[in-house]
Amino acid sequence: MDKAQIVICGAGIAGIATAYYLSKVGVREILLVDEASPLSLTSSNSTEAYRNWWPDFDNAMVALSNRSIDLMDDFAIKTANIFRMNRRGYLYFTSQTDKIPSFCSSAETVSKLGGGPVRIRDEKSAASKYIPFFEDNFDNDINQSGADLFLDAELIHNYFPYISKDVKAALHVRRAGWLSAQQLGMFLLNEARKQGVVFKSQRLVGVELSKGQVSGVYLEENGKIGFLRTSLFVNAAGPLIGSIARLLDVNLPIYTELHQKLICNDPLSVMPRNAPLLVWNDPQYLLFSSSERSAIEAEPELRWLLEEFPSGLHTRPEGSGSSTAIVVLWAHHAPIIDPIWPLPEDPYHSEILMRGLAKMIPGAKQYIGNFPRPKLDGGYYTKTFENRPLIGKLPIEGAYIIGALSGFGIMTACAAGELLAAIIVGSDLPDYASAFEINRYSNLEYLKLIKNYVSDGQL
Ligand SMILES: Cc1cc2nc3c(=O)[nH]c(=O)nc-3n(C[C@H](O)[C@H](O)[C@H](O)COP(=O)(O)OP(=O)(O)OC[C@H]3O[C@@H](n4cnc5c(N)ncnc54)[C@H](O)[C@@H]3O)c2cc1C
């Protein structure tokens, strides 16, 4: 191959979805390159969860995720759910009575943005109308949009007896669940290959411009660098989009944040295998015995362990059949660093996660100091300041980007890839397209809007 119509750098979920949708709209000679195996860097190390529930300053993120879930639903139906998408939902809890009004108003906000109706469940009689759906599959026939808002502690404990008795309110977001990102990605890649997309294990080392327009790329394989002519280039390099953009003298407004997840066994079944994704929505102090506390107080460099930790710890069962695995995540001190591999080790992370988990699921106290085979993996959230992706043209003719997919890249990949393909071929665009263009940062009104914005809802 000495030329291609388009070269996509990065075969994570974003690059693969872009290749798939470009091939679907009839683009040919698509070359997808990755220096590693497809999906191996970030996309296979995520929590693999999805939701349409995005508290935000407008409806763009809700619309993007709703569209992506529509597309994933279609694929799931077409493939007999080869990527094992379930619709168990996200279940948020608060134990703070004074937080209930903001818990409710945040739910109303997302509902108005397009998340679907909020159904209040505050009396026992209302329980009959709540339809929990805790299967491994997904079902379009039952009411799975919007969210169920529980304001009756007794009702919450009837449904979720394994959760802390301190819980006062719960929100069950229904158009949500998890899937196999690897299977979804491989399905899209195989379909793209059937349409002629070529994948090569190559490292992109340069982009050639002539008269300010992309004219080719330099690709390295087995130590040899070759030149390939192309006039279209997509930067889908995940946490490395910044360094790839610098090859074009473009600085991206992004940063990378380390996120690691704990995978361990739950031999005592403290969390049922059919649980939804559970989120502790309160800040908390870690559980320590009085002797542990005294020991920590005596070590100045460890005293931070006694300070307040942020909200957002979440967990879910992992695997089916006889699996007893669970995954636990909590970005309690997610450091902002340039990406490096292997990931930096944090000797306290697993212990912190398990102690935090015990606040939400008291049965997990039995595992403190006694881990059932823990393993940590993860990667980087690549983020913009207001935590929205970059999908569209770069300021170089022929160059495009799909990235900054933060902690939502699996759930939005299909809609993001579809959007970028539409931008590249010049077809009609959805309303949310302009929300993700990089040139939004040259709009002063937009900059004012996001100046004091604290991104909400990202786990
Ligand atoms: C711990 C964790 C939990 C997460 N949980 C969720 C979740 O529950 N739901 C969700 O939707 N999202 C989640 N995410 C986010 C999601 O995983 C990412 O947004 C998504 O995987 C990003 O996909 P990508 O294709 O942009 O990047 P990647 O998957 O990183 O792919 C980029 C690819 O580019 C390649 N590349 C880079 N430079 C070059 C080069 N010079 N030449 C050739 N190839 C190159 C890399 O090898 C890599 O394969 C999570 C992320 C983490 C870290």
The ligand as an ORCA input file, in Angstrom:
! r2SCAN-3c Opt
* xyz 0 1
  C     -10.252      3.036     34.453
  C     -11.131      3.510     33.327
  C     -12.498      3.269     33.364
  C     -13.316      3.705     32.307
  N     -14.649      3.399     32.334
  C     -15.432      3.749     31.290
  C     -16.791      3.376     31.278
  O     -17.305      2.733     32.191
  N     -17.529      3.735     30.192
  C     -17.006      4.431     29.148
  O     -17.734      4.754     28.219
  N     -15.709      4.795     29.147
  C     -14.909      4.460     30.180
  N     -13.595      4.808     30.191
  C     -13.082      5.643     29.094
  C     -12.802      4.838     27.844
  O     -12.088      3.673     28.152
  C     -11.997      5.731     26.893
  O     -12.663      6.962     26.709
  C     -11.859      5.055     25.535
  O     -11.341      3.760     25.671
  C     -10.933      5.896     24.669
  O     -10.844      5.242     23.433
  P      -9.818      5.758     22.346
  O     -10.023      4.924     21.153
  O      -9.930      7.238     22.231
  O      -8.384      5.499     22.997
  P      -7.471      4.128     23.170
  O      -8.380      3.004     23.475
  O      -6.427      4.502     24.092
  O      -6.941      3.934     21.705
  C      -5.938      4.776     21.162
  C      -5.033      3.912     20.325
  O      -4.107      4.750     19.630
  C      -2.905      4.036     19.492
  N      -1.814      4.969     19.204
  C      -1.423      6.048     19.921
  N      -0.385      6.646     19.320
  C      -0.123      5.948     18.187
  C       0.855      6.079     17.145
  N       1.769      7.064     17.137
  N       0.839      5.183     16.129
  C      -0.071      4.169     16.127
  N      -1.006      3.992     17.090
  C      -1.020      4.879     18.107
  C      -2.758      3.346     20.838
  O      -1.861      2.228     20.744
  C      -4.184      2.942     21.135
  O      -4.475      1.611     20.751
  C     -12.751      4.390     31.216
  C     -11.379      4.638     31.174
  C     -10.565      4.200     32.209
  C      -9.095      4.457     32.147
*
